[in-house]
Amino acid sequence: MDILDDLKYRGLLNQVTDEEGLRKALKKPMTFYCGFDPTANSLHAGNLLIIVIMMRLQRAGHHPIALVGGGTGMIGDPSGRSTERQLNTKEVVDGYAESLKNQLGRFLDFDHGKATYLNNSEWLSKLSAISFLRDVGKHFPLNYMLSKESVQTRMEAGISFTEFAYMLLQSFDYLNLYEKEGCRLEIGGSDQWGNITAGLELIRKKGHEEPAFGLTFPLITKSDGTKFGKSMGGAIWLDPEKTTPYEWYQFWFNASDDDVVNYLKYFTFLTKDQIEALAAEVKAHPEERKAQKTLAKEMTRLVHGEKALEEAEEITDALFSGDVSKLTAAEIRQGFRSFPTYKAGSKDAVRLVDLLVAAGVTSSKRQAREDIGNGAIYVNGSRRTELDTVLNANDRIEGQYTIIRRGKKKYTLIKY
């Protein structure tokens, strides 16, 4: 399938400056770029969409430039924000940029010049204010800049000159990549349309005749109106130290029936026929959650690899079945990070009744005895019904953890 037709099927084309011209240009290998400002030490689920689009274009024979904004990251993009970003120090921005470089290398093929990594601090840090105003600023009338949505939405609340000038810096990025790298396409989220078209305007005003293009994809929102890429614990990160592979798997597995087919289109490399078959399963057998399982598998394999996927599935199966005794200490640390944890003060034997109260599993000893007697308490997956039960070293997984379950889903991790 033609790459633009594929993006259209997946609902990933929002705005294109010249669709027919771009379609013709994409018949030959084309260099394109997308920018990532280093505002944190990890990319997140929202960033993954643009990374996957870059992967699609690379697999179609085109050359990606992953541009990390070590320069623009010192300023902050006002697009899509109601307040000004907090300015970070150069040391912080440089550290974030290095982390993003390493993450992008997991998705884009940089071997043998198949992709290029650049940091715009290489040229922006060398600009003087006078040369920038003369060579770039003079090409942008004030009314042109004020017409941009990213500026208009901030006018009432206030926008500093620093953020106001951001589009000029991004425009200079595109001009620089056009002239030095032969880059003729910039892609980004729909909130970047104003910045992208400003770059095209600068290229035109500099007298360049070879056409350049801009393409945006829609920003993702969930069907219930909540923000995509967030959970109860906050942002869903690509860094396994910030969001474990199990938590990542669960994020996708918990997609609603209204969202899952779109996510399969957006984020996976499944074919149209495969996606349509899963869409039919959603309608016919929603309780089986085949589409969600496929989505979770595809996304965990893509971001964390096959081994992490296997571990995430093992943790998921153990928690679903209640048989947690076979989990390793590493899997417990990963899977139970979001569950209540009680740090046992002693490694000595302890009465189960006392432990349930101390760990907050039950509110009182009376409730603890009632729960034990009713068969509602499980230790490492095994039901305990004896009121005089004492837990000792034999009830610890790898000598480090005891997993208490009350009822079907309420887990508490005891850590020694």
C-alpha positions in Angstrom: 0.0 0.0 0.0 1.2 3.5 -0.8 2.6 5.0 2.4 0.1 8.0 2.4 -2.8 5.6 1.7 -1.6 3.5 4.6 -1.4 6.5 6.9 -4.9 7.5 5.8 -6.4 4.1 6.5 -4.9 4.3 10.0 -6.3 7.7 10.6 -2.9 9.3 10.8 -3.2 12.1 8.3 -4.4 15.3 9.7 -2.9 18.1 7.6 -0.6 18.0 4.5 0.7 21.2 2.8 0.6 19.7 -0.7 -0.7 16.1 -0.7 -0.4 15.4 -4.4 3.1 16.9 -4.5 4.1 14.9 -1.4 2.7 11.7 -2.8 4.8 12.2 -6.0 7.9 13.1 -4.0 7.5 10.0 -1.8 7.8 7.8 -4.9 11.6 8.3 -4.4 13.6 8.0 -1.2 13.1 11.2 0.8 14.8 12.7 3.9 12.3 13.8 6.6 12.6 14.9 10.1 10.7 15.2 13.4 11.9 17.1 16.5 11.8 16.0 20.1 12.4 18.6 22.8 14.1 17.1 25.8 11.6 18.1 28.6 12.1 14.9 30.6 14.6 12.0 30.7 12.3 9.7 28.9 9.8 9.7 26.0 6.3 8.6 26.8 3.3 6.8 25.2 2.2 9.9 23.4 5.6 10.3 21.8 5.4 6.7 20.6 2.9 7.6 17.8 5.4 9.8 16.0 8.2 7.3 16.5 6.0 4.6 14.9 5.2 6.9 12.0 8.9 7.5 11.5 9.4 3.8 11.5 6.7 3.4 8.9 8.4 5.9 6.6 11.8 4.4 7.1 10.4 0.9 6.3 9.0 2.5 3.1 12.5 3.5 2.0 12.8 7.0 3.4 15.5 8.5 5.5 14.6 9.8 9.0 16.3 12.6 10.9 15.6 12.3 14.6 16.2 15.9 15.8 16.5 16.3 19.6 16.1 19.9 20.6 19.0 20.6 22.9 18.7 24.2 21.8 14.9 24.7 21.5 14.6 22.7 24.7 16.3 25.6 26.5 13.3 27.8 25.4 10.2 25.7 25.5 7.4 25.3 22.9 4.2 27.1 23.7 2.2 24.8 21.4 -0.6 23.0 23.2 0.1 24.7 26.5 -1.9 27.2 28.6 1.1 28.2 30.8 4.8 28.8 30.2 7.2 25.9 30.7 9.7 26.0 33.5 13.2 26.7 32.0 15.7 24.0 32.7 19.5 24.4 33.0 21.8 23.5 30.1 23.1 20.5 32.2 19.6 19.2 32.7 18.6 19.6 29.1 21.8 18.0 27.8 21.2 15.0 30.1 17.6 14.7 28.9 18.8 14.9 25.3 21.3 12.0 25.8 18.5 9.9 27.3 16.2 10.6 24.3 19.0 9.8 21.9 19.5 6.3 23.4 15.7 5.7 23.4 15.3 6.7 19.8 18.1 4.3 18.8 15.9 1.4 20.0 13.3 2.1 17.3 15.0 3.7 14.3 17.7 1.9 12.3 20.8 4.2 12.5 23.1 1.5 11.1 25.1 2.4 7.9 23.6 5.8 7.6 20.0 4.6 7.4 18.9 7.3 9.8 20.5 10.4 11.2 20.5 11.7 14.8 21.1 15.4 15.3 20.9 17.9 18.2 19.8 21.4 17.2 22.1 22.9 19.9 24.9 22.3 17.3 23.7 25.3 15.3 21.4 27.2 17.5 24.0 27.7 20.2 26.3 29.3 17.7 23.7 31.9 16.6 24.1 35.5 17.7 21.0 37.5 18.5 21.9 40.1 15.9 22.4 37.5 13.1 19.3 35.6 14.1 17.1 38.7 14.0 18.6 39.9 10.6 18.6 36.5 8.9 15.5 34.9 10.3 13.4 37.4 12.2 13.1 39.9 9.3 11.2 37.3 7.3 8.3 37.0 9.8 5.8 39.9 10.0 4.3 40.3 13.4 0.8 39.8 12.2 1.9 36.4 10.7 3.2 35.2 14.0 0.2 36.5 15.9 -2.1 34.5 13.6 -0.7 31.2 14.7 -2.9 29.2 17.0 -0.1 28.5 19.5 0.3 32.2 20.0 -3.4 33.1 19.9 -4.4 30.7 22.6 -1.8 32.2 24.9 -2.5 35.9 24.3 -5.0 36.3 27.1 -3.0 34.5 29.7 0.2 36.0 28.5 3.1 34.8 26.5 6.8 35.8 26.9 8.9 37.0 24.0 11.0 33.8 24.7 8.2 31.5 23.8 6.8 33.9 21.2 10.1 33.4 19.3 10.0 29.6 19.5 8.5 29.2 16.0 11.4 31.2 14.5 13.9 28.8 16.1 12.0 25.7 14.8 11.7 27.4 11.4 15.5 27.8 11.3 15.9 24.1 12.2 13.9 23.2 9.1 15.9 25.6 6.9 19.2 24.3 8.2 18.1 20.7 7.6 16.8 21.6 4.1 20.1 23.2 3.1 22.6 20.9 4.7 20.8 17.5 4.9 18.5 17.7 1.9 15.5 17.3 4.2 12.2 18.1 2.4 9.5 16.9 4.9 8.8 17.8 8.5 6.3 15.7 10.4 4.7 16.3 13.8 1.5 16.4 15.9 -1.3 18.7 14.8 -0.2 21.2 17.5 3.0 21.7 15.4 1.2 22.8 12.3 2.0 26.5 12.9 5.7 25.8 13.5 5.9 23.5 10.5 4.3 26.0 8.1 6.5 28.8 9.4 9.5 26.7 8.5 8.2 26.2 5.0 7.6 30.0 4.8 11.2 30.7 5.8 12.5 28.2 3.2 10.4 29.9 0.5 11.5 33.4 1.5 15.2 32.3 1.3 14.6 31.7 -2.4 14.7 27.9 -2.4 12.8 26.4 -5.3 12.8 22.7 -4.6 9.5 22.0 -2.9 9.4 21.1 0.8 6.4 19.7 2.7 4.7 19.5 6.1 2.6 16.7 7.5 0.8 16.4 10.8 -1.1 13.6 12.5 -4.0 14.1 14.9 -3.4 14.3 18.6 -4.8 11.2 20.3 -7.7 11.5 22.7 -9.5 8.6 24.4 -13.1 7.9 23.7 -14.1 8.9 27.2 -12.5 12.3 26.8 -9.5 11.7 29.1 -6.0 12.3 28.0 -4.2 9.5 26.2 -0.9 8.2 27.7 -2.0 8.8 31.3 -2.9 6.3 34.1 -3.8 6.6 37.7 -0.1 6.7 38.4 0.7 9.5 35.9 2.4 9.4 32.5 3.2 6.1 30.8 6.9 6.2 30.0 9.0 4.2 27.6 11.7 3.9 30.2 11.2 0.5 32.0 12.6 2.1 35.2 9.7 4.6 35.2 7.0 2.4 33.8 7.7 -1.4 34.1 7.0 -3.7 31.2 4.1 -5.2 33.2 2.6 -1.7 33.7 3.1 -0.9 30.1 1.4 -4.2 29.1 -1.5 -3.4 31.4 -1.9 0.1 30.0 -2.6 -1.3 26.5 -4.5 -4.4 27.7 -7.0 -2.0 29.5 -7.9 -0.2 26.3 -11.6 0.2 25.9 -13.5 -1.5 23.2 -14.2 1.9 21.7 -10.4 2.7 21.5 -8.7 -0.6 20.9 -9.2 -0.8 17.1 -7.9 2.8 16.6 -4.8 2.0 18.7 -4.2 -1.1 16.6 -4.2 1.1 13.5 -2.1 3.9 15.1 0.6 1.9 16.9 1.0 -1.6 15.4 2.4 -2.9 12.2 -0.5 -5.3 11.7 -2.0 -5.4 8.2 -5.4 -4.0 7.3 -6.8 -7.6 7.1 -5.4 -8.5 10.6 -6.9 -5.3 12.1 -10.3 -5.8 10.5 -10.4 -9.4 11.8 -9.7 -8.2 15.3 -12.3 -5.4 14.9 -14.9 -8.1 14.1 -13.9 -10.0 17.3 -14.5 -6.9 19.3 -18.0 -6.8 18.1 -18.7 -10.5 18.2 -16.9 -11.5 21.4 -15.9 -8.5 23.4 -15.5 -10.5 26.6 -12.6 -12.4 25.1 -10.6 -9.2 24.7 -8.6 -10.6 21.8 -7.9 -7.2 20.3 -6.6 -5.9 23.7 -4.4 -8.9 24.2 -3.0 -8.5 20.7 -2.4 -4.8 21.2 -0.7 -5.3 24.6 1.6 -8.0 23.1 2.5 -6.0 20.0 3.3 -2.8 22.0 5.3 -4.6 24.8 7.3 -6.5 22.2 8.0 -3.3 20.3 9.1 -1.2 23.3 10.6 -3.8 25.7 11.4 -6.9 23.7 10.3 -10.5 23.7 11.7 -11.5 27.1 10.0 -8.6 28.9 6.7 -9.5 27.1 6.9 -13.1 28.4 7.5 -11.8 31.9 4.6 -9.3 31.6 2.3 -12.1 30.4 3.4 -14.4 33.3 2.7 -11.7 35.8 -0.7 -11.0 34.2 -1.6 -14.7 34.2 -0.5 -15.2 37.8 -2.6 -12.2 39.0 -5.6 -13.3 37.0 -5.5 -16.9 38.2 -4.4 -16.0 41.7 -1.4 -18.4 41.4 1.5 -16.1 42.3 3.7 -18.7 43.9 5.7 -19.3 40.7 6.6 -15.6 40.2 10.3 -14.7 40.7 11.4 -11.9 43.0 12.2 -9.7 39.9 8.7 -10.3 38.5 7.1 -9.5 41.8 9.1 -6.2 42.0 7.8 -5.4 38.5 4.2 -6.5 38.8 3.5 -5.3 42.3 5.0 -1.9 42.1 1.5 -0.3 42.0 0.1 -2.5 44.8 0.2 -1.6 48.5 3.5 -2.7 50.1 4.2 -3.4 53.7 7.8 -3.4 55.0 7.9 -6.1 57.6 10.0 -5.0 60.6 11.2 -8.4 61.4 12.0 -11.7 59.6 10.7 -13.7 62.5 7.5 -15.8 62.3 4.3 -13.8 62.7 0.7 -14.7 63.2 -1.4 -14.2 60.1 -4.0 -12.3 62.0 -1.5 -9.8 63.3 0.1 -9.4 59.9 -3.2 -8.6 58.2 -3.9 -5.8 60.6 -0.3 -4.4 60.5 -0.2 -4.4 56.7 -3.6 -2.7 56.5 -5.2 -5.7 54.7 -8.0 -5.6 57.3 -9.0 -2.9 59.7 -9.1 -5.0 62.9 -8.2 -8.4 64.3 -11.9 -9.2 64.4 -12.2 -8.5 60.7 -9.0 -10.5 60.0 -10.4 -13.6 61.8 -13.7 -13.3 59.9 -11.9 -13.1 56.6 -9.7 -16.0 57.4 -12.6 -18.1 58.5 -14.6 -17.2 55.4 -11.7 -18.3 53.1 -11.1 -14.8 51.8 -7.4 -14.7 52.6 -4.7 -16.2 50.4 -0.9 -16.4 51.1 1.2 -16.7 47.9 -1.9 -18.0 46.1 -2.9 -20.6 48.7 -6.1 -20.1 50.8 -5.5 -20.0 54.5 -8.5 -20.8 56.7 -6.9 -21.7 60.1 -7.2 -18.8 62.6 -3.9 -19.8 64.3 -1.9 -19.7 61.1 1.7 -18.5 61.6 3.8 -17.4 58.6 7.5 -18.1 58.6 10.5 -18.2 56.2 8.8 -21.0 54.2 6.1 -18.5 53.3 8.5 -16.1 51.6 9.2 -16.1 47.8 13.0 -16.2 47.4 13.2 -15.2 51.0 12.1 -11.6 50.1 8.3 -11.4 49.6 5.0 -12.7 50.9 1.9 -11.9 48.8 -1.4 -11.5 50.6 -4.6 -11.6 48.7 -8.0 -10.7 50.2 -10.9 -11.7 48.0 -10.4 -11.8 44.3 -8.3 -8.7 43.5 -7.0 -7.0 46.6 -3.3 -7.7 46.8 -0.8 -6.5 49.4 2.9 -7.2 49.1 4.9 -8.0 52.3 8.5 -7.1 51.8 11.3 -8.5 54.1 
